[in-house]
């Protein structure tokens, strides 16, 4: 049996390895259109490689996917985050789960994961062909012919497409012509550009727990937030961008983001806390005494935004001004004008419609002997290792070649 894997990213490498684990006598060839392989693995997690998420049950893990979670919930019964961690452990790779549930190699170096995958590929004798762009796929009776950019053609018994997300719909036209439904791709997981706001002067300041939402929608996320020189980043922003990927695309990334800096939606609770704090610290200046665990620079900025001088004592804070402070703490609004996407976080919302495949086998409903894995599918999750887990799981299932 000859098996082709198209795309040498996480899903491509892992499906190639799994095919050889399942079918030792199979001849496996891995095609990659660029010079480099595993490029997203290399830069993921700031170069540390966020292998998976440490969710403790399947329901919790599946909740990390705004698109594809329902189908993955079933698939995770076959292969989930525990399975991939055990697989790497058996290969001698020690992993660790951080407080936010992100899983990394203990080495804190993505090269550890890359070396492991390469070692397995070489051990199994898998042929890796770089600068080999598959431009056409021609179904035969019991096989599939692949045509490459340099006028080559090869015929295989089975083909797994793991070529990654396409930023443009045109990049998926060749699969549409073969009978697959395409969900228009749009970017997911991006940071917000806030060019006309003074808050960017606080670049480098981070807040551990905030609630973010988008004005005019029901979109909401929570988690850490990082202020950057161009706007806002961090999990609370990246999650929000994932949840609202299509909605924000339609708005041309022009919208208002609302920040709840104190991670509490009930303003009555905030008011009570401020009142009690003011009574306890009546003679202290607001600038020197914070009622919430916020960075000092941010606290002073929020006081200024509320038109409160840092020298004012808590006992002199009137109800009207206090209400203004509560409004800023709970519902701070910023005008977003565009997005910024980084290589390490680039994820596509959209791709091959899940209606076009049998998710139990990852097999195409349009062409026999064709399978899909990874980000080419209309699956995307929030930041935190979810997208790699989707790659490992779909690759594992596809590699069974059922």
C-alpha positions as CSV (number, residue, x, y, z in Angstrom):
1,X,0.0,0.0,0.0
2,X,1.3,3.5,-1.0
3,X,0.1,6.4,1.2
4,X,0.7,10.1,0.5
5,X,0.4,12.8,3.2
6,X,0.1,16.3,1.8
7,X,1.4,18.9,4.2
8,X,4.3,18.6,6.6
9,X,2.9,20.4,9.7
10,X,1.9,18.8,13.0
11,X,-1.1,16.9,11.4
12,X,0.9,15.8,8.4
13,X,3.9,14.5,10.4
14,X,1.7,12.8,13.0
15,X,-0.6,11.1,10.5
16,X,2.5,9.8,8.6
17,X,3.9,8.3,11.8
18,X,0.5,6.8,12.8
19,X,0.1,5.2,9.3
20,X,3.4,3.4,9.8
21,X,2.5,2.4,13.3
22,X,-0.8,0.9,12.0
23,X,0.6,-0.4,8.6
24,X,4.3,-1.2,9.0
25,X,4.6,-2.4,5.4
26,X,3.0,0.7,3.9
27,X,5.1,3.0,1.7
28,X,4.5,6.5,3.1
29,X,5.5,9.8,1.3
30,X,5.1,13.2,2.9
31,X,4.8,16.2,0.5
32,X,5.5,19.8,1.6
33,X,5.2,22.7,-0.7
34,X,7.7,24.9,1.1
35,X,11.3,24.4,2.1
36,X,10.5,24.1,5.8
37,X,8.5,21.5,7.7
38,X,6.8,21.9,11.1
39,X,7.1,25.7,10.9
40,X,4.1,26.4,13.1
41,X,5.3,23.9,15.7
42,X,8.6,25.8,15.8
43,X,7.1,29.2,16.6
44,X,4.1,28.0,18.7
45,X,3.9,29.3,22.3
46,X,6.7,31.8,21.8
47,X,9.0,29.0,20.6
48,X,8.1,26.6,23.5
49,X,5.4,24.7,21.6
50,X,2.0,24.5,23.3
51,X,1.5,20.8,22.6
52,X,-2.0,20.5,23.9
53,X,-4.4,21.6,26.6
54,X,-4.5,20.0,30.1
55,X,-8.3,19.9,30.3
56,X,-9.2,17.0,32.7
57,X,-12.3,15.7,30.8
58,X,-13.6,15.4,27.2
59,X,-16.5,17.8,27.7
60,X,-14.1,20.5,29.0
61,X,-11.6,19.9,26.2
62,X,-14.4,20.1,23.5
63,X,-15.6,23.4,24.9
64,X,-12.4,25.0,23.6
65,X,-13.6,24.8,20.0
66,X,-16.0,27.4,18.7
67,X,-16.3,25.5,15.5
68,X,-16.0,21.7,15.4
69,X,-16.4,21.1,19.1
70,X,-19.4,18.8,18.7
71,X,-17.7,16.5,16.3
72,X,-14.4,16.5,18.2
73,X,-16.2,15.6,21.4
74,X,-17.0,12.2,19.9
75,X,-13.5,12.0,18.3
76,X,-11.8,12.6,21.7
77,X,-13.2,9.4,22.9
78,X,-10.8,7.7,20.5
79,X,-7.8,10.0,20.9
80,X,-7.6,13.0,23.3
81,X,-5.0,15.1,25.2
82,X,-4.2,12.2,27.5
83,X,-3.3,10.0,24.6
84,X,-1.0,12.5,22.9
85,X,0.8,13.2,26.2
86,X,1.3,9.5,26.8
87,X,2.6,9.1,23.2
88,X,5.2,11.8,23.7
89,X,6.1,10.4,27.2
90,X,6.8,7.0,25.7
91,X,9.1,8.7,23.2
92,X,11.1,10.1,26.1
93,X,9.6,13.6,26.0
94,X,8.7,15.0,29.4
95,X,5.8,17.4,29.4
96,X,4.4,19.9,32.0
97,X,1.0,21.5,32.6
98,X,1.1,25.1,33.6
99,X,-1.4,26.9,35.8
100,X,-3.5,28.0,32.8
101,X,-3.7,24.4,31.5
102,X,-1.3,24.9,28.7
103,X,1.0,21.9,28.1
104,X,4.6,22.4,27.1
105,X,7.7,20.2,26.9
106,X,9.7,20.5,30.2
107,X,12.6,21.8,28.0
108,X,10.5,24.9,27.1
109,X,11.9,24.4,23.6
110,X,9.7,23.6,20.6
111,X,12.8,21.9,19.0
112,X,12.3,19.0,21.5
113,X,8.9,18.2,19.8
114,X,10.3,18.7,16.3
115,X,13.3,16.4,17.0
116,X,10.9,13.8,18.4
117,X,8.6,13.9,15.3
118,X,11.6,13.8,12.9
119,X,13.2,10.9,14.8
120,X,10.0,8.8,14.3
121,X,9.7,9.8,10.6
122,X,13.3,8.7,10.0
123,X,12.9,5.6,12.1
124,X,10.0,4.5,10.0
125,X,11.7,5.4,6.7
126,X,9.1,7.9,5.7
127,X,10.1,9.8,2.6
128,X,9.8,13.6,3.1
129,X,9.7,15.7,-0.1
130,X,10.0,19.4,0.4
131,X,9.4,22.1,-2.3
132,X,6.8,19.7,-3.7
133,X,3.5,21.5,-4.2
134,X,0.6,19.2,-4.9
135,X,-1.5,21.2,-7.4
136,X,-4.1,18.6,-8.5
137,X,-5.7,15.4,-7.3
138,X,-7.2,13.0,-9.8
139,X,-9.3,10.1,-8.5
140,X,-8.6,6.7,-10.2
141,X,-10.5,3.4,-9.8
142,X,-8.8,2.3,-6.6
143,X,-6.2,5.0,-6.3
144,X,-5.5,8.7,-6.4
145,X,-3.0,10.5,-8.7
146,X,-1.2,13.5,-7.3
147,X,0.2,16.1,-9.7
148,X,3.0,18.3,-8.5
149,X,4.2,21.8,-9.5
150,X,7.3,20.5,-11.3
151,X,5.3,18.4,-13.7
152,X,5.6,15.2,-11.7
153,X,2.8,12.9,-11.0
154,X,2.5,10.0,-8.5
155,X,-0.2,7.5,-7.8
156,X,-1.1,6.4,-4.3
157,X,-3.6,3.9,-2.8
158,X,-4.6,6.4,0.0
159,X,-4.1,10.1,0.4
160,X,-4.3,12.2,3.6
161,X,-4.6,15.9,3.0
162,X,-3.1,17.9,6.0
163,X,-2.1,21.0,4.1
164,X,-3.2,23.5,6.7
165,X,-5.6,26.4,6.6
166,X,-5.8,28.6,3.6
167,X,-6.2,32.4,4.2
168,X,-8.1,32.8,0.9
169,X,-11.0,30.8,-0.5
170,X,-9.3,30.5,-3.8
171,X,-6.7,28.3,-2.2
172,X,-9.4,25.7,-1.7
173,X,-11.0,25.8,-5.1
174,X,-9.3,22.6,-6.3
175,X,-11.0,20.7,-3.4
176,X,-14.4,22.3,-4.2
177,X,-14.1,21.1,-7.8
178,X,-13.7,17.6,-6.4
179,X,-17.1,17.8,-4.7
180,X,-16.3,19.2,-1.2
181,X,-18.2,22.1,0.4
182,X,-16.0,25.0,1.5
183,X,-16.7,27.3,4.4
184,X,-15.1,30.6,3.5
185,X,-11.9,31.0,5.5
186,X,-11.3,34.0,7.7
187,X,-8.6,34.7,10.3
188,X,-9.1,33.6,13.9
189,X,-6.9,34.2,16.9
190,X,-5.6,37.8,16.5
191,X,-4.8,40.8,18.7
192,X,-6.7,44.1,18.6
193,X,-5.2,47.3,17.2
194,X,-6.2,50.3,19.2
195,X,-4.3,53.2,17.6
196,X,-6.0,56.3,19.0
197,X,-6.1,55.5,22.8
198,X,-3.7,56.5,25.5
199,X,-3.8,53.1,27.0
200,X,-1.1,51.9,24.6
201,X,1.3,54.0,26.7
202,X,1.0,51.2,29.3
203,X,2.5,48.7,26.9
204,X,3.9,45.7,28.8
205,X,1.3,45.9,31.6
206,X,-0.7,42.7,32.1
207,X,-3.8,41.9,34.1
208,X,-4.4,38.3,35.3
209,X,-8.2,38.2,35.2
210,X,-10.4,40.4,33.1
211,X,-13.7,39.9,31.2
212,X,-13.8,41.1,27.6
213,X,-16.8,41.6,25.4
214,X,-17.7,43.2,22.1
215,X,-20.3,46.0,21.9
216,X,-23.4,45.1,20.0
217,X,-22.9,41.4,20.3
218,X,-23.2,38.6,22.9
219,X,-19.5,37.7,22.5
220,X,-17.6,37.4,25.8
221,X,-14.3,35.9,27.0
222,X,-12.2,36.0,30.1
223,X,-8.6,35.4,31.1
224,X,-5.3,37.4,31.2
225,X,-4.9,40.6,29.1
226,X,-1.7,42.2,27.9
227,X,-1.5,45.9,26.9
228,X,0.8,46.3,23.9
229,X,2.2,49.2,21.9
230,X,-0.4,48.7,19.2
231,X,-3.4,47.7,21.4
232,X,-4.4,44.6,23.4
233,X,-3.4,41.0,23.4
234,X,-3.4,38.0,25.7
235,X,-5.8,35.0,26.1
236,X,-8.8,37.2,26.9
237,X,-8.4,39.0,23.6
238,X,-7.4,36.0,21.5
239,X,-10.3,33.9,22.8
240,X,-12.7,36.8,21.9
241,X,-11.2,37.0,18.4
242,X,-11.8,33.2,18.0
243,X,-15.4,33.3,19.2
244,X,-16.1,36.3,17.0
245,X,-13.9,35.5,14.0
246,X,-16.6,35.7,11.3
247,X,-18.6,38.5,13.0
248,X,-15.5,40.6,13.3
249,X,-14.5,39.9,9.7
250,X,-17.9,41.2,8.6
251,X,-17.3,44.3,10.6
252,X,-13.9,44.8,8.8
253,X,-12.3,44.7,12.3
254,X,-13.9,48.1,13.2
255,X,-15.7,47.7,16.6
256,X,-15.7,48.6,20.3
257,X,-14.2,46.2,22.8
258,X,-15.3,46.5,26.4
259,X,-13.0,45.5,29.3
260,X,-14.2,44.6,32.8
261,X,-10.9,45.1,34.7
262,X,-12.1,43.6,37.9
263,X,-13.5,40.3,36.6
264,X,-16.9,40.9,38.2
265,X,-20.0,41.6,36.2
266,X,-22.2,42.6,39.2
267,X,-21.7,46.3,39.7
268,X,-23.5,46.2,43.1
269,X,-20.7,43.9,44.4
270,X,-18.1,46.4,43.1
271,X,-19.8,49.3,44.7
272,X,-20.0,47.5,48.1
273,X,-16.4,46.6,47.9
274,X,-15.4,50.2,47.1
275,X,-17.6,51.5,50.0
276,X,-16.0,49.1,52.5
277,X,-12.5,49.9,51.2
278,X,-13.2,53.6,51.5
279,X,-14.3,53.3,55.1
280,X,-11.3,51.2,56.0
281,X,-8.8,53.5,54.2
282,X,-10.6,56.8,54.5
283,X,-7.5,59.0,55.0
284,X,-5.4,57.3,52.3
285,X,-5.0,58.8,48.9
286,X,-6.6,56.8,46.0
287,X,-3.3,56.8,44.0
288,X,-1.5,55.0,46.8
289,X,-4.2,52.5,47.9
290,X,-5.8,50.1,45.4
291,X,-9.0,48.3,46.2
292,X,-8.4,45.7,43.5
293,X,-5.4,43.7,42.5
294,X,-4.5,45.8,39.5
295,X,-1.0,47.0,38.3
296,X,-0.2,50.4,39.8
297,X,0.3,52.0,36.4
298,X,-3.1,50.8,35.2
299,X,-4.9,51.9,38.4
300,X,-3.5,55.4,38.0
301,X,-4.5,55.4,34.3
302,X,-8.1,54.3,35.3
303,X,-8.3,57.0,38.0
304,X,-7.3,59.6,35.4
305,X,-9.8,58.3,32.9
306,X,-12.5,58.7,35.7
307,X,-11.3,62.3,36.2
308,X,-10.1,61.5,39.7
309,X,-6.8,63.0,41.0
310,X,-4.5,60.5,42.6
311,X,-4.1,62.8,45.6
312,X,-7.8,62.6,46.5
313,X,-8.5,60.8,49.8
314,X,-11.0,58.0,49.9
315,X,-13.2,59.9,52.4
316,X,-13.6,62.7,49.9
317,X,-14.7,60.5,47.0
318,X,-18.4,61.5,46.3
319,X,-21.0,59.1,45.1
320,X,-21.2,60.6,41.6
321,X,-17.4,60.3,41.0
322,X,-17.4,56.8,42.6
323,X,-20.1,55.7,40.1
324,X,-17.9,57.0,37.3
325,X,-15.0,55.0,38.6
326,X,-17.2,51.9,38.8
327,X,-18.3,52.4,35.2
328,X,-14.7,52.5,34.0
329,X,-13.6,49.5,36.1
330,X,-16.6,47.4,34.9
331,X,-17.2,48.7,31.4
332,X,-14.1,50.4,29.9
333,X,-14.7,50.9,26.1
334,X,-12.0,51.1,23.4
335,X,-12.3,51.6,19.7
336,X,-10.6,48.9,17.7
337,X,-9.3,49.7,14.3
338,X,-7.9,46.5,12.8
339,X,-6.1,43.4,13.9
340,X,-2.6,42.0,14.1
341,X,-1.9,38.3,13.5
342,X,1.3,36.6,14.5
343,X,2.8,33.5,12.9
344,X,2.6,31.6,16.2
345,X,-1.1,32.3,16.6
346,X,-2.3,32.2,13.0
347,X,-5.4,30.1,12.8
348,X,-8.0,30.0,10.1
349,X,-11.8,29.8,10.8
350,X,-13.3,27.9,7.8
351,X,-12.0,25.3,5.4
352,X,-13.4,22.0,4.3
353,X,-17.0,21.7,5.6
354,X,-17.4,19.0,8.2
355,X,-20.5,17.9,6.3
356,X,-18.1,16.8,3.5
357,X,-16.3,14.2,5.6
358,X,-17.2,11.2,7.7
359,X,-15.8,12.4,11.0
360,X,-15.5,8.8,12.4
361,X,-12.8,8.1,9.8
362,X,-11.9,11.6,8.5
363,X,-12.7,10.2,5.1
364,X,-14.0,12.3,2.2
365,X,-17.7,11.7,1.3
366,X,-16.9,12.8,-2.3
367,X,-13.8,10.7,-3.1
368,X,-12.9,7.2,-1.8
369,X,-9.4,6.7,-0.4
370,X,-9.1,10.5,0.5
371,X,-8.8,11.6,4.1
372,X,-8.4,14.9,5.9
373,X,-6.6,16.1,9.0
374,X,-5.6,19.3,10.7
375,X,-6.5,22.9,10.1
376,X,-7.6,22.3,6.5
377,X,-10.9,21.3,8.2
378,X,-13.5,23.9,9.4
379,X,-12.3,23.4,13.0
380,X,-10.7,26.0,15.2
381,X,-10.2,26.5,18.9
382,X,-9.2,29.1,21.3
383,X,-5.6,29.7,22.3
384,X,-4.1,27.2,24.8
385,X,-3.1,24.1,22.8
386,X,-6.5,23.3,21.4
387,X,-5.6,23.7,17.8
388,X,-2.7,21.3,18.1
389,X,-4.9,18.8,19.9
390,X,-7.4,19.0,17.0
391,X,-4.4,18.3,14.6
392,X,-3.2,15.2,16.7
393,X,-6.7,13.8,17.0
394,X,-7.8,14.2,13.3
395,X,-4.4,12.9,12.2
396,X,-4.7,9.8,14.4
397,X,-8.2,9.0,13.1
398,X,-7.3,9.6,9.5
399,X,-4.2,7.4,9.8
400,X,-6.4,4.4,10.5
401,X,-7.4,4.6,6.8
402,X,-10.8,3.1,7.4
